[in-house]
Amino acid sequence: MGSLFRSEEMTLCQLFLQSEAAYACVSELGELGLVQFRDLNPDVNAFQRKFVNEVRRCDEMERKLRYLEKEIRRDGIPMLEIPGECPEAPQPREMIDLEATFEKLENELREVNQNAEALKRNFLELTELKHILRKTQVFFDEHEGGASTTESMTRALISDDPNRHIGHVQLGFVAGVILRERIPAFERMLWRACRGNVFLRQAEIDTPLEDPSSSDQVYKSVFIIFFQGDQLKTRVKKICEGFRATLYPCPEAPADRREMAMGVMTRIEDLNTVLGQTQDHRHRVLVAAAKNIKNWFVKVRKIKAIYHTLNLFNLDVTQKCLIAECWVPALDLETIQLALRRGTERSGSSVPPILNRMETMEDPPTYNRTNKFTSAFQNLIYAYGVATYREVNPAPYTIITFPFLFAVMFGDLGHGALMAAFGFWMCYKEKPLQAKKIDSEIWNIFFGGRYIILLMGLFSMYTGLIYNDIFSKSLNIFGSSWRNNYNQSTLMSNKLLQLNPDSWDYLQTPYPFGIDPVWQLAEANKIIFMNAYKMKISIIIGVFHMLFGVCLSLWNHIYFKRRISIYVEFIPQIVFLTLLFFYMVLLMFIKWTTYGPDPASNFNNDDPEIVKTSAYCAPSILITFINMMLFKHDENSRPVCDEVMYAGQMGIQKFFVIVALLCVPVMLFGKPYFIMKEQKQRARQGHQPVEGAAENGSAGGAAPPAHAHHDEDITEVFIHQGIHTIEYVLGSVSHTASYLRLWALSLAHAQLAEVAWNMLLRKGLMSTDFQGGIFLYVVFAGWAAISVSILVLMEGLSAFLHTLRLHWVEFQSKFYAGEGYLFQPFSFEVILDSAGQGEE
């Protein structure tokens, strides 16, 4: 795991590679995935770099492979996955063999496709001609003979009186095939253009025909058009051409038509045989290619990535050595050296590579090592901002706090179990689900956060037990701490039943774990009781969460040797937060331990000591805190009760408020004062660096400068410090109130679950007889759908987003700058994964 709590120490290195060994060495570094190269030719056009021709050759090979892949997918041939390990990047000399193989396959496949298309086109023409001969023969057979047919057509074309005798007139005709959907428009155009002097007969072809260009199935119709004269013949042919109808020769004599039909059928049979052989040959070529295409894609992409990386390098003056600069983790220098040696040995070079560490003032990239469990939590942090170099990493703490805060809002044993079961299923079926490569963005989000979902579900089950809440009902595991003085009739007749802890019904011993289940019956004051409990719990959790964030800022100050920041930022911040808001939390615990239910207070007990410690005299924490900030006394306190919770409370509270207010000018003016003092000291010493001023963050992984502000404009320092002071002081109030969302969402979730139970499942469970069983079946389906879709998915998403906000704003703002940039090493694994996602 490396350093999980702080990003890896990075170093900038200069790498010298012999030209012959550069390809093999970069290939080994790509397999390792631990080196981020810098572009040493930022002003050089991409088309003017040294290895641009090799990159173009790789692009051409990729194009050919994509063409092969498209043909393979079109035929539905499965492409075999790469067995075992991923193939290594081939040597440069193997590029020629790969290019020759791809060129041969592409040419062969294109030739086969062209031949197949020509054969299909010929087959289509013969098939259409077959249908024309059949349909026209049927048309002619409907009349007594050719002469009578011609005579009847002539009467239809030139006379309104079909019985009038006319002389012998010779009619011409054309026959063809047209798309079925164009027939109505085709008929209208013929009628209008020829002024009704043509006779059209058409018949649909029942079976669809295959288009040889697109392989789509199209429906067509056969037509025959009778006309008189060459002028109409020319006009009819132009109309057919405009509607993209195909005309075929059709003999007038029946014997000639039969003879032509027999010849057409013979040619169709021969074409079928040739087409089958062509398709078999094409299938064999594609099956052979499908066995290796995945490997070929990997090899070509690795070659292309290597040459892209080599284009980032510089050539020395001798043109025999390549120079590169790269960021590498300091702990992996030996591993990188070993990879470079392996690359040199593979290339057969006798000159070893040289890797030198460089000194630089640049900020190194941020690199946090992760595994499949921690990567999801780390991505939540990166979504806010990449950590500044060597800054404290919030991810390990988020692993616990994120699902816990989510569970406080989502606490329900039943809903948490559903969520945990879904997360466990994704974790258990992890490898099969990854292998499927499901192309769904929503699914990929869920699957990427499967461990987060599992933990959120488990934590929600725990808080559900604390709340004693399972689908809005309770579990009576340990037995209630209240006397059972209520029978069923009392419970059914009193819709607004209240539980009074001051009554004799309470046994004065709390429920062993979580909330007493009897509170589910207290319709009148259950929400009041749960609200008071959850509101206080939310504030307590929030204050501790923020205090932990401020303490993490101390870790940053110590590591970066920012001694001034400890005195004028951390100490006043922790004092301000502790004396005001942590004190408010202490008041809650004091109230819980000092005041409690006492049955004696219900019987006019005159003992003042008993009354003072009863719930009757328990003060409001909110009113107490407001009076503390305003230096006021509680004017509305009850006569018998003490105004304070403990001795000396008023004096201590005034002291806390005064000290907290004094922390504000320290945060506001402390840092600018020390920086001004430092600048004057440097001026007196003739601009010599003072103590700590020379401690800067070099690329060797040292901490950033201890005194980074000695050259800054003091006005900018004042403005910066003023903004941060105002943000912290006001944020302490608003952030504390913001944690009340833990209570609000928990209340909303519990109430929605109760509404779903009462409106649906309860009515189904109360039904009787056979019809009641059917009704329960239907109602349960509706209740289950609402529970999963609204209470688990929608409420879960809402709680997730609110938890994200509490971490990004309320927690991380105390110590996390997030102004770094991510370490993006040259890695074949990352390149191939992104290419695979692009294909999907």
C-alpha positions, 0 to 999 in steps of 0.5 A: 500500500505504500504511504496511504496517509500521505502521498508518495515522495516524488523525484524528478529524474533525467534519463539518458538512453542509447537510441537502439535501446530506447524502444525496449527501455520505454516498453519495460517502463510502460509495463511497470507503470511508474514513470511520468514523462515530461514533454521536452518539445512543447513548441514542436509541432506533432507532425515535426517530431522524430517518430511521427512516421512510426506513429502514422504507421501504427494509425494505419495498422489500427485502421486496418484492425478496426476494419477487420473487427467491424467485419468480424462483428458483422458476421457475429464471430466471437473474438477470443479473449487474450489467455493468460498475460497480456502480450508484450510490445513487439520489437520494431522490426516486427512492425514490418511483419504485422503490417504485411499481415494486416495488409494481406488480410485487408486486401483479401477481405476487400477482394472477397467482399467485392466479389461477394457484392458483385455476385449478390448484385447479379443474384438480385438482378436474376431474382428480380427478372425471375419474378418479372417473368412469373408475374407478367406471365400471370398477367398475360394468362389472365386474358385470352391471348396476346392479340386480344390483350393488345386490342383491349389495351389499345381501346383503353388508351385511345378511346372512351368507347371500348366497343368501338371498332379500331384498326390494328395498333401495335402497343409497346411495354416495359417491365421492371422492379421498384421499391414497394413504398414508391408505387403510389407516387410512381403511379401518380407521376405516370398518370400526370406525365403521360396524361393517362395514356399508359396502362400500369399493372403491378404485383408485390413480390412476397419475399424480401430481397437483400440489398447487396450494398447494405445487406438490408432486406427490402420489399419490392414490386413488379410492374409492367407499363403499356404505351403507344409510340416512341415518345411515350416510351422515352417519357416512361423510361425517364420516369422509371429512371427518376424513381430508381426502378430497374427495367428488365427485358421481357419477351412478348411471346410466351414461349420466349418468356418460358425459355428465358425463365428456365435459363434464369433459374439455371443461372440462379442455381449456379450463382447460389453455389458460387455465393456459398463458396465465397461466403465460406471462404470469407468466414474462414478468413474472419475466423482466423483473424478473430483468434488473434485480433485482440492480441494484434490490437494490444501489440499495435497500441503498445507500439503506438504508445511507445513512439508517442512517448519517444516523441517527448524525448530530446536528441543529443547533438550526436543524434545517438542518445535520447534524453528524457525527464520524468517524475518517479516515486522515490521508493521505486527508483531501484525497480525502475533501474531494474526495468531499464536494465532489462530493456537494455539487455533485450535490445542487445545494447552495450551502453547502460541507461543513466538515471540521474536525480535532478533538483527543481523548484517545481511542484511534483505530482501527487501519487497515492497508491491504492488497491481495489478497495481504497481506490473508490474512496480515493476517487471521492477525494479526487472529485473534490481536488487532487491533494497538494504534494505530500499533503495529508490524505483524507482517504483512509479516514473517509473509509470509516467516516463516510459510511458512518455519516451516511448510516446516521442519515440512512439508519434502517436495519432492513434497508441497510441489509438490502444495500449490503446484500447488493454490495456483497453480491457485486464484491462476490461476483467481482471477476465475472462482472468485470469480464462482462464489460457492461456498457452502462455508465450507471452500472459502472458507477455502482460497480466502481463503488461496490465496496463503498455500498457494502460498507454503507449497508453494513453501517446502516444496519448498525445504526438501524439497530441503534435506532431500533428501526427495521422497515419503520418497526422495532425489535424487542430483543431485550424486553422493554424498560417500561411496565406493560400497563396498556392492553390492546383495547387501550392502545387501539382507542388512544391514537395519541398515546404518550410515554412519560419518563417521569411516570411509574411506568418507566423502570428507571433502567435504560434499554440495553442497546439502542432505543426502547421498542416501546417508543414505537407506540408513543404516537404523540411524543415519539417524534419529539423524543427521537428529534431531541436524541438525533439532533444532539447526536448530530451536533456531537458527531459534527463537532468531533469530526471538525475537531479531527479535521483541525488536528490533521492540519497540525500534522500538515504544519509539522511536516511542512515545518510551518512553525508560524502556522502552528502558533497563529493558525492551528492553536487559535483555531482549535481553541476557538472550536473547543471553547465554544462548540466542544463546550456545547457538546460537554453541556449535552453530556452534563445535562444527560448525566445530571438530569433525569426522569424521577417519578417523585416529581409527579407527586408534589415532592417538596425536596428541592434537591430531587426537583432540581435534578429532575427533567422539570429543571433541565435547561435548554442547551440552545438557550444556554449557548445563546445566553453564553455568547450574549453574556446573559442570564436565563431570565425564564428559569423556573423558581425552584430550579438552579440557573446553572448546571454546575458550580462556577458555570457563568464565570467559566462561560464568560472566560471561554467566550472572551478567549475564543474572541481573542483568537480571532485577531490572532488568526487575522493578524498573527501571520502577516505580523510574523511575515513583516518581521521576517522581511525586515530581518532579511532586509537588515541582513542584506537579503540573506536567508533567515532560518528556515527560508532556504528549506524548499521543496526540491524534486528530491522529495523534501518538504515545501519551504518552511517560510514560503511567504518572505517574497510575497506582497504583505497586502496580499497576505493580509487579504488572504489571511482575512478571507480565511479567518472570516471563513473559519469563524463564520464556518464554525457556526454554519458547519456545526449547523450543517451537521443537523442534516444528519438528523433531518435526513434520518427523520425524513427516512424514518417517516417515509418508511413509516408512511409506506408501511402504514399506507400499504403493507399494514393494510395488506396484513390486516386483510383476511380470507382468501381475497385478503391473501391476494390483496396482500400479494399485490400490496406487498409487491407495491410496498417492495417496489417503493422500498427499493426505488424510493427508500433505498435508491432515491433516499440512499442517493440523497444521503450519499450526496449529503455525506459527500458535502459534509466531507468536502466542505465541513471536514476537508476545509479544515486541513485540505488544500487540494491544489495539486495535480495527479501523477499520470504515469506511462502505463500500458494497462491504463492505455489499454483500459481506456482504449477498451472503454472507448471501443465499448 
